Amino acid sequence: MSASSEEQMGKEELSNSWTGIVDVGAKDAVFREAIATGTLQLSDDGISAVQNVSPKGNVREISTIASIQAVKDTPRMLPHCHLIPIEGCSVEWDVEGNKLRCTVTVRTHWRTGVEMEALCGVNAGLLCAWDMLKSIEKDAEGQYPNSQIDGVHIVKKSKGDQHH
């Protein structure tokens, strides 16, 4: 294949690709809620630091702030996400053995769902926790043999009456 035919194929692919944001202007604003969760596997020392204090401070408190910021900044990270008026966001932390679980709930009355916002909140919270525990989690070679983010997913998505 010649360079010019490769260029032409590239142009055709671009002209056939969709690059906009879905128009939700005709949809009614209704109650929307999404709950996402995920875990960060840690060493015994990492879990101890979560339950007490890490060298960088209170892991759950600071990671909650990171989660909330990520929820609000989702459209800046994911270009096809709409700016959504977030009405509520809660972040819960649980220690489950050697795992730190982050669960984020996001609520709005709007034309599109908040699943990506909840997922971004979970990921940012877990990444912040990992960052705060790096010095504890590293082994002698500077690796993270016990640390792993797992199971990030949507637990529940709701649309319509917020009381059901």
Helices and strands as residue ranges (DSSP letters): H 3-16, E 30-41, H 44-51, H 59-72, H 74-77, E 88-96, E 99-110, H 115-137, E 148-159
